[in-house]
């Protein structure tokens, strides 16, 4: 059997590369010829996936997190001069601190500003995995323009109008907060005409802010899978997954794109937590214990052969 281990990251638990290595360990122990191919969709792990595929140099600077606390954050300078900057590197979602009405994307603006100051000739901006729901207001306080070509790779296809109800709850929004976020987004004058545009809801509305500055919004998972050379045709088994498999997994997330591209190849999707099965794939729930995540993936690899 030939197997392809191509998971996304388990946020705050395992990187995509570590998850791929654990799966591969189990698959190989059971006798499968296994290739590791970590994937991402614009959220956490996007820069690492591109670094593994293309090389480049990591740079680091201190920025504000979503609540104004200084934190180190890094971006990737690709060999061609393009900077890959993830929103999750600056204003990542932290389950221990959820406040979607006050979380700011300003730190992401600071990180992009640093990449531009370093001489970046172009930008690949990863949108996903943020604590923010500010429609990019904080980002726009830092950057009023994008002086180089910018590609925003988005982890979801959702519009700005849809974002509060789809993603607000996972960021701590109750019904009242969702209604307030919908009002704010609808009244965001600077983003006029973008309320119902695809992918503008990515990263709590950062997609809309970047589109207003002229960035091109593209599907993040498709972009990354193309960049890393994903091709399931030579494999008997494809294994992918992420920390939480839910309704958003098929809305542009990396595992959903892997399933779509796997075609007739047997495809298994795992989740640390599974809220909804993924059409077209076998969906497997892990133990749900973050401390056991690596062990769970090794065991899963052994069981699938």
HELIX and SHEET records of a PDB file:
HELIX    1   1 UNK A   16  UNK A   29  1                                  14    
HELIX    2   2 UNK A   46  UNK A   54  1                                   9    
HELIX    3   3 UNK A   87  UNK A   91  1                                   5    
HELIX    4   4 UNK A  106  UNK A  117  1                                  12    
HELIX    5   5 UNK A  137  UNK A  142  1                                   6    
HELIX    6   6 UNK A  160  UNK A  167  1                                   8    
HELIX    7   7 UNK A  169  UNK A  171  5                                   3    
HELIX    8   8 UNK A  175  UNK A  186  1                                  12    
HELIX    9   9 UNK A  189  UNK A  191  5                                   3    
HELIX   10  10 UNK A  202  UNK A  212  1                                  11    
HELIX   11  11 UNK A  220  UNK A  228  1                                   9    
HELIX   12  12 UNK A  247  UNK A  250  5                                   4    
HELIX   13  13 UNK A  254  UNK A  262  1                                   9    
HELIX   14  14 UNK A  290  UNK A  292  5                                   3    
HELIX   15  15 UNK A  293  UNK A  304  1                                  12    
SHEET    1   A 5 UNK A  33  UNK A  36  0                                        
SHEET    2   A 5 UNK A   2  UNK A   5  1                                        
SHEET    3   A 5 UNK A 237  UNK A 245  1                                        
SHEET    4   A 5 UNK A 266  UNK A 274  1                                        
SHEET    5   A 5 UNK A 282  UNK A 285  1                                        
SHEET    1   B 6 UNK A  57  UNK A  64  0                                        
SHEET    2   B 6 UNK A  70  UNK A  77 -1                                        
SHEET    3   B 6 UNK A  82  UNK A  86 -1                                        
SHEET    4   B 6 UNK A 122  UNK A 127  1                                        
SHEET    5   B 6 UNK A 149  UNK A 154  1                                        
SHEET    6   B 6 UNK A 216  UNK A 219  1                                        
END                                                                             
